[in-house]
Amino acid sequence: MRVTVIGTGNMGTAFVKQLTAAGHSVRVTGRDQVRAQALAQQYPGAEAVAAAGSARDSDVIVLATGYGDAVAALRSIGEIGGKPVIDITNPLTADYMGLTIGHETSAAEEIARAVPGAAIVKAFNTLFAPVLADGPAFANGQRGSVFFAGDNAQAKATVKSLIESLGFQAVDAGGLKNARYLEPLAGLNIYFGYGAGLGTAIAPAWISK
């Protein structure tokens, strides 16, 4: 696939690493173009591009920013044309130990309302950047899970295919309103990682017998 990654932080970097390793063609953009250039140069198959028009010819867009920057970042790339947009954001409080919104809405739903031209799919928000960067295999032999939720069936199918191409277990979590469950789940994972001191090599998983 041709993938545009918006964001050059820890998650954006992890996406570029894993997407190029899986054979995808990656464009990376962000507020700091020097940083985007430096990131792209590390991985064959990646190129740094300006934000405006960066979604052109892309099959999927990865919104790898903080929630507070998400809408502006998504609008900065120009016409999206109904393309799938993976929203990884979580509406965290300043201390990362709570959510600023929830129960009656979600970050994903708010982004979808603000940028109606995007087919928002919530995904990857329950993974720490080191887990994504290291890939799907855990020390116990279990494969990492990526939950995904959205209202556009075609967009969800594209995102599912991308998740599976990275080796993760794709878990369909239903419609976009179920991001109201996935974002608190990410908050719990963050509590375990930082509040309880378990570190960032952990992730929630869906297990069936």
Backbone bond lengths (Angstrom), bond angles and torsions (degrees), N, CA, C in turn:
res aa  C-N    CA-C-N  psi(-1)  N-CA   C-N-CA  omega(-1)  CA-C   N-CA-C  phi
1 M - - - 1.458 - - 1.528 110.65 -
2 R 1.320 115.22 158.78 1.456 122.18 172.20 1.526 106.96 -99.21
3 V 1.322 115.74 116.63 1.465 121.42 -171.27 1.524 110.23 -121.46
4 T 1.319 116.11 131.34 1.456 121.14 171.97 1.518 108.83 -102.09
5 V 1.325 117.22 124.01 1.462 122.90 178.06 1.524 108.04 -105.78
6 I 1.327 115.95 120.54 1.467 121.22 176.42 1.522 107.71 -99.15
7 G 1.321 116.42 112.01 1.457 120.15 179.84 1.511 111.46 124.43
8 T 1.332 115.39 136.57 1.465 120.76 -177.44 1.523 112.06 -121.73
9 G 1.323 116.70 18.52 1.460 120.97 176.80 1.516 111.09 -79.25
10 N 1.323 116.20 -159.74 1.469 120.82 -176.29 1.520 112.65 -61.14
11 M 1.331 117.26 -43.80 1.462 119.47 179.72 1.523 111.45 -71.34
12 G 1.318 116.74 -42.06 1.460 119.24 177.35 1.511 111.62 -59.03
13 T 1.326 116.13 -43.27 1.460 121.22 178.22 1.523 111.37 -62.23
14 A 1.329 116.73 -43.27 1.464 120.87 179.05 1.523 111.21 -62.91
15 F 1.335 116.68 -39.73 1.461 119.84 177.49 1.519 111.56 -63.22
16 V 1.325 117.20 -46.39 1.461 119.78 -179.61 1.527 109.96 -59.59
17 K 1.319 117.24 -42.78 1.464 121.48 179.20 1.521 111.43 -59.70
18 Q 1.328 117.41 -51.49 1.457 121.07 -174.48 1.529 112.27 -74.25
19 L 1.319 117.32 -37.87 1.469 120.04 -179.52 1.522 111.50 -65.71
20 T 1.327 117.03 -44.00 1.471 119.04 179.24 1.522 110.79 -67.97
21 A 1.330 116.91 -36.94 1.471 120.32 178.19 1.523 111.20 -62.54
22 A 1.343 116.04 -31.00 1.470 120.94 -179.96 1.520 112.32 -85.36
23 G 1.334 116.89 0.30 1.455 120.52 175.99 1.508 116.13 93.09
24 H 1.329 117.24 8.21 1.455 120.04 177.86 1.534 110.47 -78.68
25 S 1.319 116.20 153.37 1.455 122.72 174.04 1.529 107.66 -91.16
26 V 1.329 117.80 122.71 1.462 121.18 -169.14 1.520 111.76 -120.39
27 R 1.318 115.28 131.04 1.459 122.34 167.41 1.518 106.87 -107.38
28 V 1.318 116.86 136.15 1.460 120.28 178.91 1.519 109.12 -124.25
29 T 1.320 115.35 136.41 1.455 120.56 178.75 1.522 109.13 -141.70
30 G 1.310 115.76 160.22 1.458 120.82 179.73 1.506 110.27 -173.20
31 R 1.332 115.85 179.76 1.463 119.97 -179.45 1.524 111.81 -64.70
32 D 1.337 116.44 -32.12 1.462 121.81 -178.49 1.527 108.66 -105.44
33 Q 1.319 117.04 99.98 1.458 120.57 -176.28 1.527 112.13 -68.98
34 V 1.308 118.09 -28.36 1.469 120.54 175.97 1.523 109.54 -63.72
35 R 1.320 115.28 -42.95 1.465 119.48 177.79 1.522 111.22 -66.09
36 A 1.327 116.20 -39.16 1.460 119.83 177.92 1.526 110.79 -62.74
37 Q 1.322 116.87 -41.54 1.464 121.15 177.60 1.517 110.97 -62.21
38 A 1.335 116.84 -45.08 1.460 120.70 -179.28 1.522 111.32 -63.19
39 L 1.337 116.49 -38.86 1.461 120.70 178.59 1.523 110.75 -66.22
40 A 1.314 117.42 -47.86 1.466 121.13 -177.95 1.522 111.92 -61.61
41 Q 1.314 116.97 -35.25 1.461 120.81 -178.35 1.524 113.08 -66.59
42 Q 1.314 116.90 -18.39 1.471 120.45 -179.74 1.524 112.74 -77.78
43 Y 1.332 116.68 -20.36 1.463 119.18 -170.87 1.531 111.71 -130.68
44 P 1.333 117.73 114.68 1.461 120.10 173.79 1.532 109.35 -57.91
45 G 1.301 115.85 137.44 1.462 119.67 -177.62 1.511 112.57 98.98
46 A 1.353 117.18 -4.09 1.458 121.21 178.29 1.519 110.11 -115.17
47 E 1.315 116.52 146.52 1.460 121.51 173.97 1.517 109.47 -139.53
48 A 1.323 116.63 143.95 1.453 121.51 176.21 1.520 109.15 -87.77
49 V 1.332 116.07 136.94 1.458 120.95 -179.11 1.521 109.50 -136.60
50 A 1.315 116.31 159.18 1.462 120.85 173.00 1.523 109.23 -68.03
51 A 1.326 116.29 153.24 1.461 120.07 -177.11 1.526 111.75 -61.92
52 A 1.324 117.99 -48.63 1.470 121.34 -175.98 1.527 111.03 -59.78
53 G 1.308 115.81 122.72 1.455 121.10 178.49 1.510 115.60 79.46
54 S 1.327 117.46 6.54 1.468 119.55 -174.04 1.526 113.15 -72.04
55 A 1.331 117.20 -15.16 1.471 119.95 177.96 1.521 112.33 -82.85
56 R 1.320 116.73 -9.51 1.454 120.54 -176.49 1.533 110.76 -59.18
57 D 1.326 115.68 130.38 1.474 123.19 179.35 1.522 113.70 67.80
58 S 1.323 118.32 6.55 1.472 119.76 178.17 1.522 110.14 -81.61
59 D 1.319 114.97 147.64 1.464 120.57 175.77 1.519 111.70 -87.92
60 V 1.325 116.55 -28.24 1.458 121.82 -179.16 1.522 108.57 -154.45
61 I 1.323 116.25 149.96 1.459 123.30 179.25 1.521 108.42 -118.97
62 V 1.323 116.61 133.81 1.454 121.28 177.14 1.524 108.39 -106.72
63 L 1.320 116.50 117.81 1.453 122.54 179.59 1.530 108.12 -92.44
64 A 1.332 115.81 90.19 1.469 122.30 -174.14 1.522 110.52 -105.36
65 T 1.336 114.89 58.93 1.457 121.40 178.27 1.517 108.84 -124.07
66 G 1.323 116.86 175.67 1.449 120.05 168.61 1.520 110.09 -72.68
67 Y 1.325 116.59 160.20 1.461 119.95 -177.86 1.519 111.32 -60.70
68 G 1.311 118.14 -40.76 1.449 121.01 -178.18 1.510 114.29 -61.88
69 D 1.326 117.21 -24.94 1.463 122.23 -179.22 1.523 113.10 -100.43
70 A 1.323 117.36 -3.74 1.460 120.90 -166.67 1.520 114.03 -64.87
71 V 1.312 117.73 -49.38 1.459 120.21 -175.16 1.524 110.96 -64.36
72 A 1.324 116.75 -46.89 1.471 119.97 179.09 1.524 110.81 -61.69
73 A 1.336 117.19 -40.85 1.461 120.62 -179.86 1.522 110.94 -64.35
74 L 1.315 116.68 -41.54 1.466 120.34 -178.77 1.528 110.63 -69.05
75 R 1.311 116.40 -39.37 1.471 119.48 178.08 1.520 111.60 -67.35
76 S 1.326 117.17 -28.15 1.468 120.62 -175.43 1.522 113.54 -67.93
77 I 1.338 117.04 -19.13 1.463 118.67 -176.17 1.526 112.17 -86.95
78 G 1.333 116.38 -3.24 1.455 119.70 176.20 1.517 113.27 88.62
79 E 1.311 116.56 -153.36 1.459 122.83 -175.55 1.527 110.82 -62.84
80 I 1.327 116.12 125.01 1.463 121.43 -179.38 1.521 111.51 -97.63
81 G 1.323 115.90 -31.65 1.458 120.60 173.01 1.513 115.38 63.30
82 G 1.340 116.48 37.20 1.457 120.11 176.52 1.512 114.90 75.36
83 K 1.319 118.58 11.83 1.465 121.57 -179.28 1.534 110.77 -68.36
84 P 1.339 117.37 152.64 1.461 120.10 175.48 1.529 110.86 -64.31
85 V 1.321 115.90 132.76 1.463 122.36 176.40 1.519 107.90 -122.84
86 I 1.324 116.43 117.74 1.463 120.98 176.67 1.518 108.36 -83.27
87 D 1.319 115.80 116.49 1.465 122.15 178.10 1.526 108.69 -97.01
88 I 1.325 116.62 113.48 1.471 120.68 -179.47 1.523 112.11 -99.58
89 T 1.342 117.86 1.97 1.454 120.56 -167.69 1.527 113.24 -75.18
90 N 1.327 114.45 156.73 1.456 122.81 171.89 1.531 107.62 -132.78
91 P 1.339 118.39 132.28 1.467 121.06 -176.68 1.527 111.32 -81.01
92 L 1.314 116.30 74.85 1.462 121.48 -171.51 1.525 112.56 -86.15
93 T 1.320 115.42 149.58 1.456 121.25 171.59 1.530 109.28 -71.95
94 A 1.319 116.51 170.88 1.466 120.87 -175.30 1.526 112.51 -60.99
95 D 1.333 117.36 -30.32 1.465 120.08 -179.52 1.528 113.06 -92.91
96 Y 1.337 116.73 4.67 1.472 123.77 178.24 1.532 113.63 66.49
97 M 1.308 117.97 8.44 1.456 120.63 -175.57 1.527 112.73 -103.45
98 G 1.317 117.99 9.65 1.456 120.87 178.43 1.513 110.71 -159.38
99 L 1.347 116.38 175.07 1.456 122.79 178.60 1.526 109.98 -111.46
100 T 1.319 116.33 143.84 1.456 120.51 179.99 1.525 111.95 -83.91
101 I 1.329 117.42 -22.54 1.464 122.02 175.36 1.518 108.02 -139.05
102 G 1.314 115.81 161.44 1.463 119.31 178.00 1.513 111.60 164.66
103 H 1.337 116.13 174.73 1.463 125.81 177.43 1.535 112.27 72.49
104 E 1.341 117.72 -56.55 1.460 120.04 -178.14 1.525 112.61 -100.96
105 T 1.312 117.39 -8.96 1.465 122.88 175.69 1.517 107.48 -159.52
106 S 1.316 115.84 -175.47 1.466 121.23 -179.66 1.514 108.82 -150.71
107 A 1.318 116.77 165.55 1.460 120.68 175.23 1.526 110.02 -57.07
108 A 1.332 116.60 -44.19 1.466 120.73 -177.92 1.521 112.10 -60.79
109 E 1.323 116.62 -43.42 1.463 120.20 -179.97 1.528 111.60 -67.32
110 E 1.329 116.63 -38.03 1.462 120.21 179.02 1.532 110.88 -66.70
111 I 1.316 116.90 -40.31 1.470 120.57 176.91 1.524 110.06 -64.49
112 A 1.326 117.13 -42.42 1.462 121.37 179.42 1.530 111.17 -61.48
113 R 1.328 116.82 -38.75 1.464 120.00 178.07 1.526 111.44 -68.31
114 A 1.316 116.26 -37.29 1.463 120.69 -176.49 1.529 112.31 -76.15
115 V 1.345 116.36 -29.05 1.474 120.98 -178.50 1.532 107.70 -127.75
116 P 1.340 116.78 75.51 1.474 120.13 -173.21 1.525 114.25 -65.51
117 G 1.330 117.96 -13.94 1.462 119.55 178.46 1.507 113.94 -79.88
118 A 1.325 117.91 -2.25 1.469 121.95 -178.53 1.518 110.78 -104.35
119 A 1.329 117.06 140.31 1.461 122.34 173.89 1.537 107.10 -92.31
120 I 1.332 115.72 89.02 1.464 120.63 -172.88 1.528 111.21 -74.25
121 V 1.326 114.90 131.23 1.461 121.71 172.96 1.524 107.44 -126.60
122 K 1.323 116.72 120.19 1.463 120.69 176.97 1.514 108.50 -74.83
123 A 1.324 117.44 128.24 1.467 120.37 179.38 1.531 109.45 -166.55
124 F 1.315 115.86 156.04 1.460 124.64 174.98 1.536 113.12 67.69
125 N 1.333 118.74 1.42 1.464 119.35 -176.18 1.524 112.92 -74.33
126 T 1.328 117.78 -13.53 1.463 120.49 -179.90 1.528 112.60 -94.47
127 L 1.337 117.37 6.56 1.462 121.01 -179.82 1.526 110.75 -106.07
128 F 1.320 116.13 135.69 1.455 120.03 166.96 1.538 108.41 -72.87
129 A 1.327 115.75 152.20 1.468 120.05 -179.82 1.532 112.78 -56.24
130 P 1.350 120.10 -41.98 1.465 118.62 179.01 1.528 113.78 -61.86
131 V 1.342 116.83 -32.95 1.471 119.95 177.92 1.519 110.00 -66.94
132 L 1.329 116.69 -45.25 1.467 119.97 177.78 1.524 110.59 -63.28
133 A 1.314 117.03 -43.96 1.469 121.01 -177.75 1.520 111.95 -63.68
134 D 1.344 116.77 -34.81 1.469 120.77 -177.70 1.518 112.93 -82.51
135 G 1.315 117.57 -16.01 1.452 120.26 178.79 1.514 113.03 97.22
136 P 1.337 118.05 -179.55 1.460 122.76 -167.57 1.518 117.03 -77.98
137 A 1.329 118.84 -15.21 1.464 120.36 -173.73 1.525 111.24 -84.92
138 F 1.341 115.88 131.30 1.455 121.57 175.29 1.527 109.34 -104.86
139 A 1.327 115.98 163.47 1.466 121.05 -175.41 1.527 112.41 -61.15
140 N 1.349 116.65 -27.95 1.460 120.15 -179.97 1.522 112.72 -82.54
141 G 1.318 116.67 5.03 1.458 120.89 179.82 1.512 114.43 86.73
142 Q 1.322 116.86 -3.08 1.458 120.71 -179.18 1.521 110.24 -80.99
143 R 1.322 115.82 149.32 1.465 121.83 177.47 1.517 109.18 -94.64
144 G 1.326 117.22 135.36 1.455 121.88 -178.59 1.519 112.80 -65.38
145 S 1.327 115.71 147.54 1.465 122.13 179.19 1.522 110.57 -102.09
146 V 1.328 115.94 141.03 1.460 121.91 170.22 1.525 106.91 -122.36
147 F 1.322 116.03 114.83 1.461 121.69 177.45 1.528 108.66 -83.41
148 F 1.328 116.62 140.53 1.461 119.60 178.44 1.522 109.91 -138.12
149 A 1.341 115.70 139.68 1.462 121.28 -177.00 1.521 109.20 -140.94
150 G 1.326 116.31 138.88 1.460 120.11 179.33 1.517 110.52 -173.01
151 D 1.312 115.48 168.11 1.462 121.21 -177.59 1.525 113.59 -102.49
152 N 1.319 117.04 -11.74 1.463 121.46 -178.62 1.529 108.74 -101.58
153 A 1.325 116.28 112.45 1.470 120.74 -173.94 1.524 112.28 -61.16
154 Q 1.332 117.49 -41.28 1.456 120.36 -178.94 1.530 110.76 -66.83
155 A 1.320 116.56 -41.62 1.463 120.35 177.70 1.521 110.69 -62.80
156 K 1.326 116.89 -41.52 1.471 120.27 178.74 1.525 111.26 -63.40
157 A 1.326 116.89 -39.09 1.461 119.94 179.27 1.527 110.65 -63.85
158 T 1.321 116.47 -39.69 1.463 120.52 178.00 1.520 110.78 -64.39
159 V 1.324 116.16 -44.91 1.466 120.51 -179.44 1.527 110.77 -66.19
160 K 1.315 117.05 -40.00 1.463 119.76 177.26 1.523 110.42 -59.11
161 S 1.327 116.57 -44.73 1.456 120.71 179.22 1.520 111.24 -60.83
162 L 1.339 116.44 -40.57 1.461 119.96 179.34 1.522 111.26 -66.03
163 I 1.336 116.47 -43.51 1.476 120.59 178.08 1.521 110.10 -57.08
164 E 1.314 115.90 -48.45 1.462 120.39 -177.25 1.522 111.62 -66.99
165 S 1.324 117.14 -31.01 1.466 119.48 178.59 1.523 111.59 -65.64
166 L 1.342 116.72 -23.85 1.465 121.17 177.25 1.524 112.10 -88.00
167 G 1.317 116.67 -3.53 1.457 121.09 176.08 1.510 115.39 94.44
168 F 1.321 118.13 -1.63 1.457 121.05 180.00 1.523 111.28 -82.65
169 Q 1.334 116.07 157.17 1.452 121.65 173.12 1.523 108.28 -78.79
170 A 1.317 117.76 120.49 1.462 122.16 179.42 1.526 109.03 -87.97
171 V 1.332 116.88 122.80 1.464 122.35 -177.61 1.528 108.54 -116.97
172 D 1.322 116.62 111.45 1.458 122.14 -178.56 1.524 109.39 -72.78
173 A 1.327 115.96 116.34 1.466 121.29 -177.32 1.524 112.43 -103.68
174 G 1.326 117.70 16.73 1.447 120.44 173.35 1.512 114.19 87.91
175 G 1.341 115.42 -149.25 1.459 121.68 -175.60 1.514 113.05 -73.83
176 L 1.329 115.36 170.06 1.457 120.08 -174.91 1.525 112.53 -63.41
177 K 1.339 117.54 -27.74 1.464 118.98 179.57 1.530 111.60 -62.58
178 N 1.325 116.64 -19.37 1.464 118.97 178.74 1.523 112.74 -76.34
179 A 1.333 116.09 -3.15 1.466 119.27 167.58 1.522 109.77 -60.61
180 R 1.342 117.10 -20.80 1.465 121.56 175.72 1.523 111.29 -64.48
181 Y 1.323 116.87 -22.01 1.460 121.28 174.64 1.533 110.95 -92.43
182 L 1.326 116.26 -38.96 1.469 119.91 -175.16 1.524 112.32 -69.14
183 E 1.318 117.31 -35.35 1.462 119.23 -179.64 1.535 112.19 -69.34
184 P 1.342 120.39 -42.94 1.465 119.19 172.15 1.535 112.74 -63.42
185 L 1.338 116.98 -33.03 1.462 119.78 176.31 1.526 110.07 -61.71
186 A 1.333 116.10 -41.28 1.460 119.91 175.46 1.520 110.66 -63.27
187 G 1.335 116.50 -39.67 1.454 120.16 177.43 1.515 112.16 -60.94
188 L 1.328 117.17 -39.39 1.463 120.96 177.07 1.521 110.76 -65.28
189 N 1.330 116.17 -41.16 1.459 119.98 178.12 1.533 111.07 -62.51
190 I 1.324 116.15 -39.17 1.459 120.48 177.68 1.524 110.52 -65.60
191 Y 1.345 116.61 -38.90 1.466 118.80 175.96 1.527 110.58 -60.75
192 F 1.330 116.27 -47.74 1.469 118.87 179.08 1.528 110.98 -59.08
193 G 1.326 116.06 -42.50 1.452 120.50 -176.21 1.511 113.34 -67.32
194 Y 1.342 115.84 -46.28 1.465 120.19 -174.52 1.529 112.58 -106.53
195 G 1.335 117.35 -49.75 1.462 120.26 -177.83 1.513 112.70 -64.48
196 A 1.343 116.52 -42.04 1.464 121.17 -179.81 1.525 112.65 -94.65
197 G 1.311 116.75 -2.13 1.462 120.86 174.02 1.512 115.88 73.25
198 L 1.332 118.08 24.94 1.463 119.97 -178.50 1.527 113.07 -84.36
199 G 1.322 117.40 -9.29 1.454 120.23 177.88 1.520 112.69 87.05
200 T 1.316 115.06 -178.56 1.470 120.79 -172.61 1.529 114.03 -103.82
201 A 1.322 117.65 13.46 1.473 120.64 176.55 1.523 110.10 -97.40
202 I 1.318 116.98 37.12 1.466 122.63 -177.81 1.528 108.98 -129.74
203 A 1.340 115.88 159.27 1.464 120.89 177.04 1.526 108.36 -165.19
204 P 1.335 117.78 146.77 1.453 119.64 173.26 1.518 110.98 -69.33
205 A 1.328 116.39 147.44 1.464 121.08 -178.78 1.523 109.72 -137.69
206 W 1.323 116.03 151.71 1.463 122.17 176.20 1.516 107.42 -101.97
207 I 1.326 116.61 120.71 1.462 121.64 -174.06 1.520 109.50 -119.29
208 S 1.308 116.36 135.01 1.464 120.67 175.04 1.527 108.77 -132.57
209 K 1.323 116.20 149.38 1.469 121.39 179.73 1.521 110.13 -90.02
